[in-house]
Amino acid sequence: MKVISIIGYHKAGKTTLVERLVKELLKHGSVGTIKHTREEIVPQTGDTERHLNAGAGVTIAVTPTRSIKIVKNAGLNDALAQLSRDGVDFAVVEGFKESGLPKIAIGDVEAPNIVARVDISASGEELARIAMAQPDQVTLEHLIAKIKRSPRYKEAGAIGTFTGVVREIAGDERTEALEFESFDEVARERIKAIEDDLKKREGILEALIYHKTGRIKAGEDIVYIVILSGHRQELFPALKDAIERVKAEVPIWKKEFTTGGDFWVHDIH
């Protein structure tokens, strides 16, 4: 999922640019949006509010034409996680100027991580090029949602996943973080080759692999593998072979940061 935020001063035209961007991105995939608002979408009165006051952490108000999900104490990251679980390809955020998201700024507004500045005349094509140049933000839930949209999903009897995480404690050593570096283009080609090989196996309908790079803290996810298969018998050997091939064939290097110092490791996982 690629994420971009559009920011600007009050009445600068943020929503207008969001509309243009969404229409253009729909030519390339599915889109979800998040809007920073000070308005009360559902008044804090009436029966819906009584559900929340009774202790419900989440309540969904359903009308004949739409529904609204209300989550207590949810923020931007929770909203992005929901879009990821929904499997959208692009998340367009209006506002949240102080966030760390990549941003398209209207005019001279200042904020962290501005990747482009435009004016209100910016076309949807220009905005989409900026959005599509941003790095993917991938979660396991996003990959599962994506694999469920496979044309071959109706033939499936199982979905299997593997998640590699940063191990914090190994013996007497405590790991604070790992840092991964790769030849990005070569790594993508190798991962695609592994996915394609897996899909040639009997009973394997679809395979998705994603490996993070950069600094990853202890307890956080490193690599995801999701496999769609006709039966469980084909699934587990394919998962095992997939992670072993990623370790052996994909050019990714690992630096380990521990309480005793930092060093490069040959075994990348």
C-alpha positions in Angstrom: 0.0 0.0 0.0 1.4 3.4 -1.0 0.5 6.3 1.3 0.5 10.0 0.6 -0.9 12.9 2.6 -2.1 16.2 1.1 -1.6 19.2 3.4 -2.1 23.0 3.3 -3.5 25.9 5.1 -7.2 26.2 5.9 -9.3 26.6 2.7 -6.2 26.0 0.5 -8.0 23.4 -1.6 -6.8 20.1 0.0 -10.1 18.3 -0.6 -10.2 19.4 -4.3 -6.7 17.8 -4.8 -7.7 14.7 -2.9 -10.7 14.3 -5.3 -8.4 14.7 -8.4 -5.9 12.3 -7.0 -8.4 9.6 -6.0 -10.0 9.6 -9.5 -6.6 9.2 -11.1 -5.3 6.5 -8.8 -8.4 4.5 -9.4 -7.0 3.8 -12.9 -4.1 1.9 -11.1 -5.7 0.2 -8.2 -8.1 0.5 -5.2 -8.1 3.6 -3.1 -8.9 4.4 0.5 -9.0 7.8 2.1 -8.5 9.3 5.6 -9.5 12.8 6.6 -8.4 14.8 9.6 -11.5 16.5 10.9 -12.6 18.4 13.9 -16.2 17.8 13.1 -18.3 15.2 14.9 -19.3 12.7 12.2 -21.8 11.1 14.6 -23.2 13.4 17.3 -22.3 12.4 20.8 -25.9 11.9 21.6 -28.5 9.3 20.8 -28.4 5.5 20.7 -25.1 5.1 18.9 -23.3 7.1 21.7 -25.1 4.9 24.3 -23.4 1.8 22.8 -20.0 3.4 23.3 -20.9 4.7 26.8 -21.9 1.1 27.7 -18.3 0.0 27.0 -18.2 -1.1 23.4 -14.7 -0.5 22.0 -16.1 -0.4 18.4 -19.6 0.2 17.1 -20.8 0.4 13.5 -23.8 2.6 12.6 -25.5 1.1 9.6 -27.9 3.0 7.3 -29.6 1.9 4.1 -26.9 3.6 2.0 -23.7 3.6 4.1 -22.1 2.6 7.4 -19.8 4.4 9.9 -17.3 2.5 12.1 -16.6 4.3 15.4 -13.5 3.2 17.3 -12.6 4.6 20.7 -9.2 6.3 21.0 -8.2 5.4 17.4 -5.6 7.6 15.6 -4.0 7.9 12.2 -2.0 4.7 12.5 -5.2 2.7 13.4 -6.9 4.2 10.4 -4.0 3.2 8.1 -3.9 -0.3 9.6 -7.7 -0.6 8.7 -7.1 0.4 5.1 -4.2 -2.1 5.0 -6.5 -4.9 6.3 -9.0 -3.9 3.6 -6.2 -4.5 1.0 -6.4 -1.1 -0.7 -3.5 -0.3 -3.1 -3.4 3.5 -2.2 -4.1 5.4 1.0 -4.7 9.1 0.4 -4.7 11.2 3.6 -6.0 14.7 4.0 -4.3 16.6 6.7 -2.2 15.3 9.6 0.5 17.8 8.9 2.7 16.8 11.9 2.8 13.1 10.9 5.8 11.3 9.4 3.9 10.4 6.3 5.2 11.6 2.9 3.3 14.8 2.0 2.2 16.9 -1.0 2.1 20.4 0.3 -0.1 23.2 -1.2 1.8 26.4 -1.2 4.4 27.3 1.5 3.0 25.4 4.4 5.8 23.8 6.5 5.8 20.2 7.8 8.1 17.2 8.0 8.7 14.9 5.0 7.3 17.1 2.3 8.1 15.2 -1.0 6.5 17.8 -3.4 4.9 21.3 -3.4 2.1 22.1 -5.8 -0.6 24.7 -6.3 -4.4 24.3 -6.7 -4.0 23.8 -10.4 -2.1 20.6 -10.1 -3.5 17.8 -12.2 -4.6 14.4 -11.1 -1.9 12.9 -13.3 0.8 15.0 -11.6 -0.4 14.1 -8.2 -0.7 10.4 -9.0 2.9 10.3 -10.3 4.1 11.7 -6.9 1.9 9.2 -5.0 3.1 6.2 -7.0 6.7 7.1 -6.5 6.4 6.6 -2.7 7.6 3.4 -1.0 5.2 0.6 -0.3 4.0 0.2 3.3 3.2 -3.5 3.5 1.6 -5.5 6.4 0.7 -9.1 6.7 -3.0 -8.2 6.7 -2.6 -6.3 3.4 -1.0 -9.3 1.7 -3.7 -11.6 3.0 -6.4 -9.3 1.7 -4.5 -9.1 -1.7 -4.2 -12.8 -2.0 -7.9 -13.2 -1.3 -8.6 -11.1 -4.4 -6.7 -13.6 -6.6 -8.8 -15.0 -9.5 -7.9 -18.5 -8.2 -9.2 -17.9 -4.7 -12.3 -20.0 -5.5 -10.0 -23.0 -5.9 -8.3 -22.5 -2.5 -8.7 -24.6 0.6 -6.0 -22.9 2.6 -4.0 -19.8 3.2 -0.7 -20.1 5.0 1.6 -17.3 6.3 5.1 -17.0 7.7 6.2 -13.9 9.6 9.9 -13.4 10.5 10.5 -11.1 13.5 13.5 -9.5 15.2 14.4 -11.9 18.1 15.2 -9.8 21.1 16.8 -12.4 23.4 19.2 -15.2 22.2 21.1 -16.8 25.1 22.8 -14.0 27.1 22.6 -11.5 24.3 19.9 -8.9 23.9 19.2 -7.5 20.4 18.0 -3.9 20.2 17.5 -3.7 16.4 18.5 -5.1 13.0 19.3 -3.1 9.9 18.8 -4.6 6.5 20.4 -3.4 3.3 19.7 -4.8 -0.2 20.3 -4.3 -3.9 16.6 -3.3 -4.3 16.2 -4.0 -8.0 18.0 -7.4 -7.8 16.2 -8.3 -4.6 12.8 -7.6 -6.2 13.7 -9.7 -9.2 14.8 -12.7 -7.0 11.7 -12.5 -4.9 9.5 -12.4 -8.0 11.4 -15.5 -9.3 10.7 -17.4 -6.1 7.1 -16.4 -6.2 6.8 -17.6 -9.8 8.5 -20.9 -9.0 6.2 -21.6 -6.1 3.2 -21.0 -8.3 4.4 -23.7 -10.7 4.2 -26.3 -7.9 1.3 -28.7 -7.7 -1.6 -27.2 -5.7 0.0 -23.8 -5.1 -2.3 -21.1 -6.5 -0.7 -17.9 -5.5 2.4 -16.7 -3.5 3.4 -13.3 -2.1 6.7 -12.4 -0.4 7.8 -9.1 1.2 11.0 -8.4 3.0 11.5 -5.1 4.8 14.8 -3.1 4.7 16.1 -0.4 6.9 16.3 -0.4 10.7 13.8 -2.7 12.4 13.4 -2.8 16.2 13.3 -5.9 18.4 9.9 -7.5 18.2 9.0 -6.0 14.9 8.3 -7.9 11.7 11.0 -8.5 9.1 9.6 -10.7 6.3 6.1 -11.9 5.3 5.2 -14.9 3.1 1.6 -15.7 2.2 0.7 -18.7 0.1 -2.7 -19.8 -1.3 -3.1 -23.5 -1.9 -5.7 -26.0 -2.8 -4.9 -28.2 0.2 -2.9 -28.0 3.4 -0.6 -30.9 2.3 1.0 -28.7 -0.4 1.0 -25.6 1.8 3.5 -26.2 4.6 6.4 -27.6 2.4 6.0 -24.5 0.1 6.2 -22.1 3.1 9.3 -23.8 4.4 11.0 -23.8 0.9 10.0 -20.2 0.4 11.8 -18.8 3.5 14.8 -21.0 2.9 15.1 -19.7 -0.7 14.7 -16.0 0.5 17.6 -16.5 2.9 19.8 -18.2 0.3 19.0 -16.3 -2.9 17.9 -12.7 -2.1 20.8 -10.2 -1.8 19.9 -8.7 1.6 22.5 -8.0 4.3 21.9 -7.7 8.1 23.6 -5.6 10.7 22.8 -6.5 14.3 22.7 -3.9 17.1 23.0 -5.5 20.5 23.8 -4.4 24.0 27.3 -5.6 23.4 27.9 -3.8 20.2 26.9 -3.9 16.5 28.2 -6.2 13.7 27.3 -7.5 10.3 25.9 -11.0 10.2 26.3 -13.5 7.3 23.1 -15.5 8.1 20.6 -12.8 7.2 17.8 -14.2 9.5 
